[in-house]
């Protein structure tokens, strides 16, 4: 799945109608009502405020007065097809006086989603495990050197009678760790964290 971490915006004009697209992260569906209220204030007198969102397994879309199925549903399909979650996309339309027809409207709303998507920084979400690795001082240099060349990151190091390294990784090879430290290592799982990796 993919997410964004901040608000993005773009605008396209089709046959004198302005389509302003806003894409933003959300963590619950209860935020949507307030966001729509704020966008109504930010863009007063717009003709339509169509939207779609996916968050925590919930999906919803609205045509907001446009012909049924020409706005909200294709916007939601765009989110689904691009594997976007915890995201709300709103397309605000100022009608320019020329009717676009059902097909034209559908294309306009999908193109609006594409437009804002193209300017957004997209992150892949992966679940990585957090580990506590406790070793004697004499094994520290070899262990640290090994870890920094792996696909993970050292989040913290504390120095007491032994050294404790907090390490975040998608995969840890316990056999390697045991070999490096001659079996003198305590490995404890501290749970799972979401890691955001920017898509190139």
FIKE-924687 format. One record per residue (C-alpha): residue number from 1; residue in three letters; chain; y, x, z. Coordinates in Angstrom, 1 decimal, decimal comma. Layout:
+-----+------+-------+--------+--------+--------+
:  nr : rest : kette :      v :      u :      w :
+-----+------+-------+--------+--------+--------+
: NUM :  ALA :     A :      Y :      X :      Z :
...
+-----+------+-------+--------+--------+--------+
END
This chain:
+-----+------+-------+--------+--------+--------+
:  nr : rest : kette :      v :      u :      w :
+-----+------+-------+--------+--------+--------+
:   1 :  UNK :     A :    0,0 :    0,0 :    0,0 :
:   2 :  UNK :     A :    3,6 :    1,0 :   -0,6 :
:   3 :  UNK :     A :    6,8 :    0,4 :    1,4 :
:   4 :  UNK :     A :   10,5 :    1,1 :    1,4 :
:   5 :  UNK :     A :   12,5 :    2,3 :    4,4 :
:   6 :  UNK :     A :   16,0 :    1,1 :    3,5 :
:   7 :  UNK :     A :   17,9 :   -1,5 :    1,5 :
:   8 :  UNK :     A :   18,3 :   -1,1 :   -2,2 :
:   9 :  UNK :     A :   20,4 :   -3,1 :   -4,7 :
:  10 :  UNK :     A :   21,0 :   -3,4 :   -8,4 :
:  11 :  UNK :     A :   22,5 :   -5,8 :  -10,9 :
:  12 :  UNK :     A :   21,8 :   -6,9 :  -14,4 :
:  13 :  UNK :     A :   23,8 :   -9,4 :  -16,6 :
:  14 :  UNK :     A :   21,9 :  -11,7 :  -19,1 :
:  15 :  UNK :     A :   23,8 :  -14,1 :  -21,2 :
:  16 :  UNK :     A :   26,8 :  -14,0 :  -18,9 :
:  17 :  UNK :     A :   24,7 :  -14,7 :  -15,8 :
:  18 :  UNK :     A :   24,8 :  -12,1 :  -13,1 :
:  19 :  UNK :     A :   21,5 :  -11,3 :  -11,3 :
:  20 :  UNK :     A :   22,0 :   -9,2 :   -8,2 :
:  21 :  UNK :     A :   18,8 :   -7,9 :   -6,8 :
:  22 :  UNK :     A :   18,4 :   -6,8 :   -3,1 :
:  23 :  UNK :     A :   15,2 :   -5,2 :   -1,8 :
:  24 :  UNK :     A :   14,8 :   -4,4 :    1,8 :
:  25 :  UNK :     A :   12,1 :   -3,6 :    4,4 :
:  26 :  UNK :     A :   11,1 :   -6,3 :    6,9 :
:  27 :  UNK :     A :    8,7 :   -6,1 :    9,9 :
:  28 :  UNK :     A :    8,2 :   -9,9 :   10,4 :
:  29 :  UNK :     A :    8,6 :  -13,1 :    8,4 :
:  30 :  UNK :     A :   11,0 :  -14,4 :   11,1 :
:  31 :  UNK :     A :   13,7 :  -12,0 :    9,9 :
:  32 :  UNK :     A :   13,9 :  -13,6 :    6,5 :
:  33 :  UNK :     A :   16,0 :  -16,7 :    7,5 :
:  34 :  UNK :     A :   18,7 :  -14,5 :    9,0 :
:  35 :  UNK :     A :   18,8 :  -12,1 :    6,1 :
:  36 :  UNK :     A :   19,2 :  -15,0 :    3,6 :
:  37 :  UNK :     A :   22,1 :  -16,4 :    5,7 :
:  38 :  UNK :     A :   23,8 :  -13,0 :    5,7 :
:  39 :  UNK :     A :   23,3 :  -12,7 :    1,9 :
:  40 :  UNK :     A :   24,9 :  -16,1 :    1,4 :
:  41 :  UNK :     A :   28,0 :  -14,8 :    3,3 :
:  42 :  UNK :     A :   27,9 :  -11,5 :    1,3 :
:  43 :  UNK :     A :   27,6 :  -13,3 :   -2,0 :
:  44 :  UNK :     A :   29,3 :  -16,6 :   -1,6 :
:  45 :  UNK :     A :   29,3 :  -19,3 :   -4,3 :
:  46 :  UNK :     A :   26,2 :  -17,9 :   -6,0 :
:  47 :  UNK :     A :   24,1 :  -20,5 :   -7,9 :
:  48 :  UNK :     A :   20,7 :  -19,4 :   -6,5 :
:  49 :  UNK :     A :   19,3 :  -17,1 :   -3,9 :
:  50 :  UNK :     A :   15,6 :  -16,8 :   -5,0 :
:  51 :  UNK :     A :   13,3 :  -14,6 :   -2,9 :
:  52 :  UNK :     A :    9,8 :  -13,4 :   -2,3 :
:  53 :  UNK :     A :    8,2 :  -11,4 :    0,5 :
:  54 :  UNK :     A :    5,0 :   -9,9 :    1,8 :
:  55 :  UNK :     A :    4,7 :   -8,9 :    5,4 :
:  56 :  UNK :     A :    1,7 :   -8,5 :    7,7 :
:  57 :  UNK :     A :   -0,6 :  -10,5 :    5,5 :
:  58 :  UNK :     A :    1,9 :  -13,3 :    4,9 :
:  59 :  UNK :     A :    3,4 :  -14,1 :    1,5 :
:  60 :  UNK :     A :    6,1 :  -16,6 :    0,5 :
:  61 :  UNK :     A :    8,5 :  -17,2 :   -2,4 :
:  62 :  UNK :     A :   11,3 :  -19,6 :   -3,2 :
:  63 :  UNK :     A :   12,8 :  -20,7 :   -6,6 :
:  64 :  UNK :     A :   15,9 :  -22,0 :   -4,7 :
:  65 :  UNK :     A :   16,7 :  -24,7 :   -7,2 :
:  66 :  UNK :     A :   15,5 :  -22,9 :  -10,4 :
:  67 :  UNK :     A :   12,8 :  -24,6 :  -12,4 :
:  68 :  UNK :     A :    9,5 :  -24,4 :  -10,5 :
:  69 :  UNK :     A :    7,6 :  -21,2 :  -11,1 :
:  70 :  UNK :     A :   10,4 :  -19,4 :  -12,9 :
:  71 :  UNK :     A :   11,8 :  -17,2 :  -10,1 :
:  72 :  UNK :     A :   10,0 :  -16,9 :   -6,7 :
:  73 :  UNK :     A :    6,4 :  -16,8 :   -7,9 :
:  74 :  UNK :     A :    6,9 :  -14,1 :  -10,5 :
:  75 :  UNK :     A :    8,9 :  -12,1 :   -8,0 :
:  76 :  UNK :     A :    6,0 :  -12,4 :   -5,5 :
:  77 :  UNK :     A :    3,6 :  -11,4 :   -8,3 :
:  78 :  UNK :     A :    5,8 :   -8,3 :   -8,9 :
:  79 :  UNK :     A :    5,4 :   -7,3 :   -5,2 :
:  80 :  UNK :     A :    1,6 :   -7,9 :   -5,3 :
:  81 :  UNK :     A :    1,1 :   -6,0 :   -8,6 :
:  82 :  UNK :     A :    3,0 :   -3,0 :   -7,3 :
:  83 :  UNK :     A :    1,2 :   -3,1 :   -3,9 :
:  84 :  UNK :     A :    4,4 :   -3,5 :   -2,0 :
:  85 :  UNK :     A :    4,2 :   -4,8 :    1,6 :
:  86 :  UNK :     A :    6,6 :   -5,4 :    4,5 :
:  87 :  UNK :     A :    9,3 :   -6,0 :    1,8 :
:  88 :  UNK :     A :   11,7 :   -8,8 :    1,0 :
:  89 :  UNK :     A :   13,2 :   -9,1 :   -2,5 :
:  90 :  UNK :     A :   16,1 :  -11,5 :   -3,1 :
:  91 :  UNK :     A :   17,7 :  -12,1 :   -6,5 :
:  92 :  UNK :     A :   21,1 :  -13,7 :   -6,3 :
:  93 :  UNK :     A :   22,2 :  -15,5 :   -9,5 :
:  94 :  UNK :     A :   25,7 :  -16,4 :  -10,6 :
:  95 :  UNK :     A :   25,3 :  -18,8 :  -13,5 :
:  96 :  UNK :     A :   27,3 :  -17,8 :  -16,6 :
:  97 :  UNK :     A :   27,2 :  -21,1 :  -18,4 :
:  98 :  UNK :     A :   24,4 :  -20,3 :  -20,9 :
:  99 :  UNK :     A :   20,9 :  -21,8 :  -20,1 :
: 100 :  UNK :     A :   18,1 :  -19,3 :  -20,4 :
: 101 :  UNK :     A :   15,1 :  -21,6 :  -20,6 :
: 102 :  UNK :     A :   11,9 :  -21,3 :  -18,5 :
: 103 :  UNK :     A :   10,6 :  -18,2 :  -20,3 :
: 104 :  UNK :     A :   14,0 :  -16,5 :  -20,3 :
: 105 :  UNK :     A :   14,5 :  -17,2 :  -16,6 :
: 106 :  UNK :     A :   11,1 :  -15,8 :  -15,7 :
: 107 :  UNK :     A :   11,8 :  -12,6 :  -17,6 :
: 108 :  UNK :     A :   15,2 :  -12,4 :  -16,0 :
: 109 :  UNK :     A :   13,9 :  -12,6 :  -12,5 :
: 110 :  UNK :     A :   11,0 :  -10,1 :  -13,2 :
: 111 :  UNK :     A :   13,5 :   -7,7 :  -14,9 :
: 112 :  UNK :     A :   15,8 :   -8,0 :  -11,8 :
: 113 :  UNK :     A :   12,9 :   -6,9 :   -9,6 :
: 114 :  UNK :     A :   12,1 :   -4,1 :  -12,0 :
: 115 :  UNK :     A :   15,8 :   -3,0 :  -11,9 :
: 116 :  UNK :     A :   16,0 :   -2,8 :   -8,1 :
: 117 :  UNK :     A :   12,5 :   -1,2 :   -7,9 :
: 118 :  UNK :     A :   13,6 :    1,5 :  -10,3 :
: 119 :  UNK :     A :   16,4 :    2,7 :   -7,9 :
: 120 :  UNK :     A :   14,3 :    2,4 :   -4,8 :
: 121 :  UNK :     A :   12,6 :    5,3 :   -2,9 :
: 122 :  UNK :     A :    8,9 :    4,2 :   -2,6 :
: 123 :  UNK :     A :    6,6 :    5,5 :    0,1 :
: 124 :  UNK :     A :    2,8 :    5,3 :    0,2 :
: 125 :  UNK :     A :    1,5 :    4,4 :    3,6 :
: 126 :  UNK :     A :   -1,5 :    6,3 :    5,0 :
: 127 :  UNK :     A :   -3,1 :    6,2 :    8,4 :
: 128 :  UNK :     A :   -3,5 :    9,6 :   10,0 :
: 129 :  UNK :     A :   -5,1 :   10,5 :   13,3 :
: 130 :  UNK :     A :   -3,3 :   12,2 :   16,2 :
: 131 :  UNK :     A :   -5,4 :   14,8 :   18,1 :
: 132 :  UNK :     A :   -4,9 :   16,9 :   21,2 :
: 133 :  UNK :     A :   -6,4 :   20,4 :   20,8 :
: 134 :  UNK :     A :   -6,7 :   22,4 :   24,0 :
: 135 :  UNK :     A :   -7,6 :   26,2 :   23,6 :
: 136 :  UNK :     A :   -7,4 :   29,5 :   25,5 :
: 137 :  UNK :     A :   -4,5 :   31,8 :   24,5 :
: 138 :  UNK :     A :   -6,8 :   34,2 :   22,8 :
: 139 :  UNK :     A :   -7,8 :   31,7 :   20,2 :
: 140 :  UNK :     A :   -4,3 :   30,3 :   19,6 :
: 141 :  UNK :     A :   -3,1 :   32,5 :   16,7 :
: 142 :  UNK :     A :   -6,3 :   32,0 :   14,7 :
: 143 :  UNK :     A :   -6,3 :   28,2 :   15,4 :
: 144 :  UNK :     A :   -2,6 :   27,8 :   14,5 :
: 145 :  UNK :     A :   -3,0 :   29,8 :   11,3 :
: 146 :  UNK :     A :   -5,9 :   27,6 :   10,3 :
: 147 :  UNK :     A :   -4,0 :   24,4 :   11,0 :
: 148 :  UNK :     A :   -0,9 :   25,2 :    9,1 :
: 149 :  UNK :     A :   -3,0 :   25,8 :    6,0 :
: 150 :  UNK :     A :   -4,6 :   22,4 :    6,3 :
: 151 :  UNK :     A :   -3,4 :   19,0 :    5,1 :
: 152 :  UNK :     A :   -1,8 :   18,0 :    8,4 :
: 153 :  UNK :     A :    1,1 :   18,9 :   10,7 :
: 154 :  UNK :     A :    1,5 :   20,3 :   14,2 :
: 155 :  UNK :     A :    3,7 :   17,8 :   16,1 :
: 156 :  UNK :     A :    4,0 :   19,6 :   19,4 :
: 157 :  UNK :     A :    2,7 :   22,7 :   21,4 :
: 158 :  UNK :     A :    2,7 :   23,1 :   25,1 :
: 159 :  UNK :     A :    1,9 :   26,2 :   27,1 :
: 160 :  UNK :     A :    0,2 :   26,0 :   30,5 :
: 161 :  UNK :     A :   -3,0 :   27,6 :   31,7 :
: 162 :  UNK :     A :   -4,3 :   26,8 :   28,3 :
: 163 :  UNK :     A :   -2,4 :   25,8 :   25,1 :
: 164 :  UNK :     A :   -2,3 :   22,2 :   23,9 :
: 165 :  UNK :     A :   -1,5 :   21,5 :   20,3 :
: 166 :  UNK :     A :   -0,8 :   17,9 :   19,2 :
: 167 :  UNK :     A :   -1,9 :   17,7 :   15,6 :
: 168 :  UNK :     A :   -1,6 :   14,9 :   13,0 :
: 169 :  UNK :     A :   -4,0 :   14,8 :   10,1 :
: 170 :  UNK :     A :   -5,8 :   12,4 :    7,7 :
: 171 :  UNK :     A :   -9,0 :   14,4 :    8,3 :
: 172 :  UNK :     A :  -10,0 :   17,1 :   10,8 :
: 173 :  UNK :     A :  -13,0 :   19,4 :   10,5 :
: 174 :  UNK :     A :  -14,4 :   19,8 :   14,0 :
: 175 :  UNK :     A :  -17,0 :   22,3 :   12,9 :
: 176 :  UNK :     A :  -14,3 :   24,6 :   11,6 :
: 177 :  UNK :     A :  -12,4 :   24,3 :   14,9 :
: 178 :  UNK :     A :  -15,5 :   25,0 :   16,9 :
: 179 :  UNK :     A :  -16,2 :   28,1 :   14,8 :
: 180 :  UNK :     A :  -12,7 :   29,5 :   15,1 :
: 181 :  UNK :     A :  -12,7 :   29,1 :   18,9 :
: 182 :  UNK :     A :  -16,3 :   30,0 :   19,5 :
: 183 :  UNK :     A :  -16,8 :   26,5 :   20,8 :
: 184 :  UNK :     A :  -14,0 :   26,9 :   23,4 :
: 185 :  UNK :     A :  -11,8 :   24,0 :   22,3 :
: 186 :  UNK :     A :  -11,3 :   20,5 :   23,7 :
: 187 :  UNK :     A :  -10,7 :   17,9 :   21,0 :
: 188 :  UNK :     A :   -9,3 :   14,5 :   22,0 :
: 189 :  UNK :     A :   -8,3 :   11,7 :   19,7 :
: 190 :  UNK :     A :   -4,9 :   10,1 :   20,6 :
: 191 :  UNK :     A :   -5,0 :    7,2 :   18,2 :
: 192 :  UNK :     A :   -3,7 :    6,5 :   14,7 :
: 193 :  UNK :     A :   -0,2 :    6,7 :   13,2 :
: 194 :  UNK :     A :    1,2 :    5,5 :    9,9 :
: 195 :  UNK :     A :    2,5 :    8,3 :    7,7 :
: 196 :  UNK :     A :    5,0 :    7,6 :    4,9 :
: 197 :  UNK :     A :    4,5 :    9,8 :    1,9 :
: 198 :  UNK :     A :    7,2 :    9,6 :   -0,8 :
: 199 :  UNK :     A :    5,9 :    8,7 :   -4,2 :
: 200 :  UNK :     A :    7,0 :   11,1 :   -6,9 :
+-----+------+-------+--------+--------+--------+
END
